[in-house]
Amino acid sequence: MEEILKAIEEKDCKKVADLLYHRVDELGDEELKEVLEKAEKLALECRDFELYKLTVYYFSELLGIDKLSEFEKLVEEEDTFEIKFELADLYYLIGELEKSFDLHRSLLEEETARGNKENVAKVYYSMALIHEELQEYEKAIELMEKAKDIYKELGKEEEILRIDIHRAYVVFEAGETYEAKAMLAGLLPLAEDKKDLLVEIHLSFEEIFEEDENYEAALQECLYALVNARGSDYEDVAFGSLMDILWQLMLEDDFETVYLHMDMFARALPELADFFEAVKAIALYKDGKIEGEEASKALEKVKDQRLLDLLEFLGEAEL
C-alpha cells in the first residue's frame, strides 16, 4: 500500500495505474477505499482518464460502489476521444457489452470522419479484444488486421509488432497451437532490441506450454520473460506468470519440477536468490526430501514482506 500511496503523492499516474492493476488484491477493503479515493482524485486532477476508468471499475467490482453515472456525466462535459474511449472500455469491463460496442462504433464513425487514423486503429484493436474475450476469434483477427493496416500506413512498426504478437496468441486460442508457435518464433528476431515485446512473446509461449501441461518449457519461458522484464513495467506480469505455474505444480504435487528448476532462476536473478531458494526448500519439504527445520531456515532469509506473502501463498505458512 505504501508504494501506491507514494506514487499518488508523486502524481505518477502511470505508476499508480500499474500498481493498482498488479497489487489491488493485496489490499483490505479499508485500505482499498483509501487508495481508490486518492487515486480517483489524482486522475481527475491530471485528466488521466485511463487511471480514472480503473478506479471507477475497482470501486464497482471490489467495493460495490457505483460511480458509472459520474463517469458518464464527465464524458458529456469533456466530449473528447480519450475519455469516450475509456468509457467504452469501462462498459466492457463491467459487462455492458452492447453499450461498449455502440460507443466503439460511434467513435469509429467520428474519428474516420475526422481523418484521425491512429484513433481509428485504436478503436479497431479495442473492439478486437472484446471479440477475443467473447471467443469470436475470426472477428477479433479481422479487426486486428484492420488496425494493423492503418499502423502500416502510419509507419508505426512497434504497434504492428505488438498486434502480430497478440494475433498469434488469438490463433492459439482458436486451436491452432503449432501455427501460433511458428508465428511467435518468426517475431522473435524482430523484437531483439525491444525488451517489452520480447517479454510479451515469451509470456505467450509460456501460456501455450502451460496449456499443454509442458511445465518445464513454461518455466523456461518465464525465465526468459523475467530476465527481459527486469526493471520494467512488465516485471510484475512476468513474476505473476511464474507464480501461477508454481502454484499449479504445487497443487498437482509435482514438487520435483519445482525444486529442480529453482537454481536456474536463482542464478539468472541473483537479487531474488533467497526467494527462489525458499521456494526450492518448500518443494523439497513437501516431497519429503528435507526436514521442516531446514526449510524454515531458508524461509528466514527472505526479508521482503511481499515475497514472504507469496511463499505463504504457495502453502507453507506454518514453516
Legacy VTK file of the C-alpha trace (Angstrom):
# vtk DataFile Version 3.0
C-alpha trace
ASCII
DATASET POLYDATA
POINTS 319 float
0.000 0.000 0.000
2.829 2.363 0.845
4.248 2.101 -2.670
0.904 3.040 -4.217
0.419 5.969 -1.833
3.924 7.194 -2.653
3.198 7.070 -6.382
-0.020 9.016 -5.779
1.887 11.614 -3.757
4.404 11.899 -6.620
1.492 12.270 -9.067
2.841 9.462 -11.229
-0.452 8.384 -12.801
1.032 5.641 -14.953
2.788 4.048 -11.999
-0.365 4.316 -9.878
-2.359 2.529 -12.593
0.278 -0.205 -12.925
0.474 -0.744 -9.171
-3.301 -0.855 -8.814
-3.587 -3.388 -11.615
-0.976 -5.706 -10.115
-1.411 -5.145 -6.358
-5.104 -4.442 -5.831
-5.755 -7.946 -4.452
-3.250 -7.324 -1.664
-5.353 -4.534 -0.113
-8.066 -4.905 2.504
-11.371 -3.092 1.983
-10.473 -0.038 4.077
-7.025 0.251 2.502
-8.512 -0.178 -0.958
-11.130 2.512 -0.355
-8.497 4.974 0.810
-6.217 4.228 -2.136
-9.030 4.423 -4.703
-10.327 7.728 -3.334
-6.869 9.268 -3.591
-6.201 7.730 -6.997
-9.557 8.984 -8.293
-8.766 12.500 -7.108
-5.343 12.366 -8.776
-6.812 11.034 -12.036
-9.298 13.895 -12.225
-6.648 16.450 -11.308
-4.290 15.183 -14.031
-7.084 14.400 -16.519
-5.764 10.860 -16.760
-8.890 9.048 -17.871
-7.274 5.619 -18.072
-6.494 5.797 -14.360
-9.946 7.221 -13.703
-11.539 4.272 -15.525
-9.515 1.868 -13.418
-10.620 3.474 -10.132
-14.287 3.514 -11.180
-14.027 -0.144 -12.189
-12.433 -1.215 -8.892
-14.928 0.823 -6.870
-17.699 -1.142 -8.576
-16.086 -4.578 -8.829
-14.400 -4.788 -5.425
-16.323 -2.415 -3.153
-19.799 -2.383 -4.724
-19.698 1.413 -5.111
-21.290 2.537 -8.392
-19.603 5.579 -9.927
-20.614 4.928 -13.531
-23.043 7.842 -13.693
-20.257 10.183 -12.541
-18.055 8.910 -15.366
-20.862 9.332 -17.918
-21.522 12.873 -16.711
-17.835 13.726 -17.056
-17.862 12.323 -20.603
-20.703 14.680 -21.506
-18.706 17.614 -20.135
-15.381 16.666 -21.724
-16.595 15.139 -25.020
-13.128 14.062 -26.181
-11.992 10.887 -27.904
-9.751 9.960 -24.965
-12.447 9.939 -22.308
-15.084 8.310 -24.526
-12.595 5.599 -25.496
-12.006 4.809 -21.795
-15.753 4.788 -21.095
-16.248 2.287 -23.935
-13.661 0.037 -22.272
-15.291 0.505 -18.875
-18.659 -0.578 -20.277
-16.955 -3.750 -21.471
-15.234 -4.361 -18.118
-18.491 -4.123 -16.171
-20.353 -6.336 -18.645
-22.322 -3.668 -20.531
-21.295 -5.146 -23.873
-23.969 -3.544 -26.052
-23.138 -0.103 -24.696
-19.467 -0.792 -25.252
-19.951 -1.820 -28.869
-22.301 1.110 -29.529
-19.796 3.624 -28.192
-16.934 1.983 -30.084
-18.939 2.187 -33.334
-19.758 5.828 -32.647
-16.078 6.599 -32.063
-15.172 4.752 -35.250
-17.526 6.933 -37.286
-16.380 10.162 -35.622
-12.660 9.507 -35.927
-12.964 8.219 -39.505
-14.803 11.402 -40.463
-12.110 13.494 -38.797
-9.331 11.560 -40.513
-7.735 10.562 -37.196
-6.287 7.279 -38.437
-4.383 6.422 -35.283
-7.542 6.740 -33.201
-9.406 4.576 -35.709
-6.706 1.902 -35.325
-7.028 2.082 -31.524
-10.775 1.540 -31.760
-10.416 -1.418 -34.122
-7.899 -3.035 -31.790
-10.020 -2.382 -28.703
-13.039 -3.969 -30.388
-10.855 -6.935 -31.389
-10.011 -7.553 -27.726
-13.701 -7.663 -26.839
-14.412 -10.176 -29.610
-11.456 -12.219 -28.366
-12.890 -12.292 -24.856
-16.200 -13.452 -26.335
-14.261 -16.224 -28.134
-15.184 -14.734 -31.508
-11.676 -15.305 -32.769
-12.225 -14.802 -36.505
-13.805 -11.402 -35.893
-11.018 -10.487 -33.484
-8.352 -11.337 -36.077
-10.237 -9.432 -38.781
-10.295 -6.264 -36.671
-6.656 -6.685 -35.678
-5.772 -6.807 -39.366
-7.690 -3.571 -39.957
-5.778 -1.883 -37.134
-2.512 -3.283 -38.450
-3.168 -1.942 -41.974
-3.620 1.550 -40.569
-0.455 1.336 -38.496
1.384 0.249 -41.644
0.193 3.435 -43.360
1.398 5.452 -40.400
4.758 3.652 -40.192
4.130 2.521 -36.591
6.387 -0.526 -36.614
6.206 -1.211 -32.885
2.408 -1.159 -32.885
2.390 -3.559 -35.835
4.658 -5.952 -33.964
2.531 -5.722 -30.837
-0.581 -6.610 -32.816
1.228 -9.512 -34.515
2.185 -10.916 -31.102
-1.379 -10.745 -29.859
-2.736 -12.090 -33.147
-0.520 -15.155 -32.721
-1.980 -15.676 -29.262
-5.532 -15.435 -30.635
-4.585 -18.062 -33.240
-3.536 -20.287 -30.315
-6.831 -19.611 -28.529
-8.638 -20.636 -31.712
-6.930 -24.037 -31.506
-4.044 -23.606 -33.969
-1.262 -24.239 -31.448
1.579 -25.057 -33.821
0.771 -22.190 -36.165
0.755 -19.836 -33.165
4.178 -21.098 -32.065
5.535 -20.599 -35.583
4.126 -17.078 -35.733
5.668 -16.148 -32.378
9.006 -17.662 -33.385
9.005 -15.545 -36.526
8.521 -12.424 -34.425
11.456 -13.099 -32.080
14.145 -11.656 -34.421
12.026 -8.539 -34.970
11.832 -7.871 -31.228
15.508 -8.372 -30.340
16.012 -4.741 -29.284
12.531 -4.263 -27.775
12.539 -5.932 -24.378
8.890 -5.241 -23.562
7.823 -7.013 -26.733
10.216 -9.888 -26.045
8.506 -10.297 -22.688
5.115 -10.445 -24.410
6.377 -13.102 -26.833
7.884 -15.278 -24.109
4.767 -14.985 -21.939
2.665 -16.019 -24.927
4.885 -19.069 -25.364
4.590 -19.717 -21.624
0.792 -19.831 -21.765
0.867 -22.169 -24.754
3.221 -24.584 -22.998
1.266 -24.349 -19.749
-1.947 -25.206 -21.604
-0.172 -28.304 -22.931
0.972 -29.063 -19.346
4.574 -28.839 -20.531
5.638 -27.122 -17.338
9.379 -27.388 -17.907
9.079 -25.422 -21.145
6.656 -22.986 -19.493
9.153 -22.351 -16.672
11.906 -21.745 -19.227
9.752 -19.148 -20.984
9.034 -17.482 -17.633
12.772 -17.230 -17.066
13.307 -15.529 -20.437
10.420 -13.171 -19.693
11.721 -12.272 -16.229
15.251 -11.585 -17.455
13.957 -9.269 -20.193
11.417 -7.632 -17.874
13.972 -6.564 -15.253
13.288 -3.031 -14.076
10.327 -2.536 -16.413
6.562 -2.302 -16.016
6.368 -5.908 -17.212
8.302 -7.322 -14.268
5.219 -7.892 -12.115
3.385 -9.510 -15.021
6.236 -11.951 -15.685
6.626 -12.719 -11.977
2.886 -13.310 -11.676
3.012 -15.814 -14.529
5.797 -17.701 -12.765
3.817 -17.785 -9.534
0.798 -19.189 -11.376
2.887 -22.086 -12.696
4.485 -22.772 -9.303
1.065 -22.780 -7.667
-0.262 -25.218 -10.268
2.725 -27.518 -9.794
2.241 -27.465 -6.030
-1.456 -28.305 -6.463
-0.511 -31.256 -8.649
2.129 -32.421 -6.114
4.784 -32.070 -8.808
7.339 -30.849 -6.294
10.289 -32.271 -8.204
9.732 -29.995 -11.199
9.707 -27.032 -8.813
12.875 -27.774 -6.874
14.863 -28.882 -9.915
14.265 -25.533 -11.646
14.729 -23.020 -8.844
18.527 -22.896 -9.121
18.062 -21.748 -12.705
16.019 -18.757 -11.534
18.315 -18.014 -8.588
21.383 -17.770 -10.817
19.703 -15.707 -13.504
18.144 -13.353 -10.937
20.593 -13.194 -8.015
18.696 -10.320 -6.396
15.883 -12.830 -5.782
18.095 -15.810 -4.981
16.891 -16.101 -1.378
13.279 -16.208 -2.546
13.935 -18.946 -5.094
15.961 -20.913 -2.534
12.967 -20.688 -0.216
10.605 -21.921 -2.956
13.005 -24.810 -3.560
13.052 -25.601 0.161
9.241 -25.631 0.312
9.088 -28.079 -2.598
11.795 -30.289 -1.093
9.974 -30.337 2.239
6.640 -31.175 0.632
8.344 -34.006 -1.262
9.830 -35.386 1.946
13.431 -34.636 0.938
14.292 -32.310 3.834
13.038 -31.658 7.358
10.831 -28.715 8.282
13.637 -27.077 10.261
15.851 -26.878 7.167
13.001 -25.418 5.125
12.335 -22.851 7.858
15.956 -21.682 7.748
15.619 -20.992 4.024
12.424 -19.030 4.589
14.043 -16.936 7.318
16.484 -15.496 4.778
13.645 -13.802 2.897
13.045 -10.342 4.388
10.682 -8.722 1.875
7.120 -8.996 3.198
5.596 -9.253 -0.247
7.837 -12.200 -1.077
7.022 -13.794 2.262
3.327 -13.449 1.430
3.953 -15.220 -1.871
5.731 -18.040 -0.065
2.752 -18.329 2.244
0.550 -18.397 -0.861
2.488 -21.444 -2.003
1.145 -23.242 1.014
3.787 -23.351 3.742
2.808 -20.607 6.176
3.388 -22.931 9.126
7.122 -23.252 8.463
LINES 1 320
319 0 1 2 3 4 5 6 7 8 9 10 11 12 13 14 15 16 17 18 19 20 21 22 23 24 25 26 27 28 29 30 31 32 33 34 35 36 37 38 39 40 41 42 43 44 45 46 47 48 49 50 51 52 53 54 55 56 57 58 59 60 61 62 63 64 65 66 67 68 69 70 71 72 73 74 75 76 77 78 79 80 81 82 83 84 85 86 87 88 89 90 91 92 93 94 95 96 97 98 99 100 101 102 103 104 105 106 107 108 109 110 111 112 113 114 115 116 117 118 119 120 121 122 123 124 125 126 127 128 129 130 131 132 133 134 135 136 137 138 139 140 141 142 143 144 145 146 147 148 149 150 151 152 153 154 155 156 157 158 159 160 161 162 163 164 165 166 167 168 169 170 171 172 173 174 175 176 177 178 179 180 181 182 183 184 185 186 187 188 189 190 191 192 193 194 195 196 197 198 199 200 201 202 203 204 205 206 207 208 209 210 211 212 213 214 215 216 217 218 219 220 221 222 223 224 225 226 227 228 229 230 231 232 233 234 235 236 237 238 239 240 241 242 243 244 245 246 247 248 249 250 251 252 253 254 255 256 257 258 259 260 261 262 263 264 265 266 267 268 269 270 271 272 273 274 275 276 277 278 279 280 281 282 283 284 285 286 287 288 289 290 291 292 293 294 295 296 297 298 299 300 301 302 303 304 305 306 307 308 309 310 311 312 313 314 315 316 317 318
